[in-house]
Amino acid sequence: MRAAYRSHPAGGMTLVEVLVALGILVVGMIGVLSLVTAAVRAQKRAVDEASAAELAETVMADLRAKFETGSLPLGGMGAAEISHPHYPGYRYTVRLIPTDENRPADPRARGQAPPKAYFVEVEVIWAERGEKRSAAFRTFMILRTE
């Protein structure tokens, strides 16, 4: 005698099988979306850091030109954050640190000759997702005196 009903129809899937397949698909999609989100965040961070490096190089090139002409760029140096017109959203500070500790950074203060060598630090500041981010770039420059 034949059974009146089959436990598994020949051409279809049960509701439980469909729900399990959908669950697996959702878990996979969540994993893919989290990877895409992390990649977008990393790309934004890389663009921000590259822009900060470009701004620092621009500022250092301007300073290098002033150092090579022998004019010591003391105005605007220090703790004040400065904006650059070509880099909106970024600000920077510049510190000139004389390598000769016995001389002041501003020689006009005591009538002395300026130090010939300086450590130059450019700190670039920007906001990322409401958080303050910064990167510091340092180099060594020699003041040309003729």
C-alpha positions in Angstrom: 0.0 0.0 0.0 1.2 3.5 -0.8 1.5 6.3 1.7 -1.1 9.0 1.3 1.4 11.9 1.7 5.2 12.3 1.1 7.5 13.7 3.8 9.5 15.7 1.1 7.8 16.8 -2.1 9.9 16.0 -5.2 10.1 19.5 -6.7 10.1 22.0 -3.8 11.7 23.1 -0.5 10.3 23.2 2.9 9.8 26.5 4.8 12.5 25.6 7.2 15.0 25.1 4.4 14.1 28.4 2.9 14.5 30.2 6.3 17.9 28.5 6.9 19.1 29.6 3.4 17.9 33.2 4.0 19.7 33.2 7.4 23.0 32.1 5.8 22.5 34.8 3.1 21.9 37.5 5.7 25.0 36.5 7.7 27.1 36.6 4.6 25.7 40.0 3.5 26.4 41.5 6.9 30.0 40.3 6.7 30.4 41.8 3.2 28.8 45.2 4.3 31.1 45.4 7.3 34.2 44.8 5.1 33.0 47.5 2.7 32.4 49.9 5.6 35.9 49.3 7.0 37.4 49.7 3.5 35.7 53.1 3.0 36.8 54.3 6.4 40.4 53.2 5.7 40.3 55.0 2.3 39.1 58.2 3.9 41.8 58.0 6.6 44.4 57.5 3.8 43.1 60.5 1.8 43.2 62.6 5.0 46.8 61.6 5.9 47.9 62.1 2.3 46.4 65.6 2.2 48.1 66.4 5.6 51.4 65.3 4.1 50.9 67.4 1.0 50.0 70.5 3.2 53.1 69.9 5.4 55.3 69.6 2.3 53.8 72.9 0.9 54.5 74.7 4.1 58.0 73.3 4.4 58.7 74.3 0.8 57.7 77.9 1.6 59.9 77.8 4.7 62.8 76.3 2.7 62.6 79.1 0.2 62.7 81.7 3.0 65.6 80.0 4.6 67.5 79.9 1.4 67.1 83.6 0.9 68.4 84.2 4.4 65.1 85.6 5.7 64.1 84.0 9.0 60.3 83.5 8.9 59.4 84.3 12.5 56.1 85.9 12.0 53.2 83.6 12.4 55.3 80.8 13.9 54.2 79.2 17.1 51.0 77.8 18.7 48.5 79.6 16.5 46.7 77.3 14.1 46.9 78.6 10.5 44.5 77.8 7.6 45.7 77.2 4.1 43.4 78.3 1.2 44.1 75.2 -0.9 43.4 72.8 1.9 40.0 73.5 3.4 39.3 71.7 6.7 43.0 71.5 7.5 45.0 73.7 9.9 48.6 73.7 10.7 51.2 75.0 13.2 54.9 75.6 12.7 57.6 75.4 15.3 61.2 76.5 14.7 63.5 75.0 17.2 67.1 76.3 17.1 69.8 73.7 17.3 71.9 76.0 19.4 70.2 76.0 22.7 72.1 79.0 23.9 70.5 81.3 21.3 66.9 82.4 21.3 64.7 81.5 18.3 64.1 85.2 17.8 67.5 86.8 17.7 66.0 90.3 17.6 65.2 89.8 21.3 68.8 90.2 22.4 70.5 91.6 19.3 72.3 88.4 18.5 72.9 86.8 15.2 70.2 84.1 14.4 71.1 80.5 14.8 72.1 78.9 11.5 70.3 75.6 11.9 66.7 74.8 13.0 64.6 71.7 13.5 61.3 72.6 11.8 58.1 70.9 12.9 54.8 71.3 11.0 51.8 69.8 12.7 48.7 69.4 10.5 45.3 69.2 12.3 41.9 68.1 10.8 38.7 66.6 12.1 37.7 63.0 11.3 34.2 61.9 12.3 34.0 64.6 15.0 37.5 63.6 16.4 40.5 65.9 16.2 43.3 64.2 14.3 46.8 65.4 13.7 50.1 64.4 12.1 53.5 66.0 12.8 56.2 66.3 10.2 59.8 67.3 11.1 62.9 68.3 9.2 66.1 70.1 9.6 66.8 73.5 7.8 69.8 75.7 7.6 69.5 79.4 7.4 71.7 80.8 4.6 73.7 83.8 5.8 75.9 85.6 3.3 
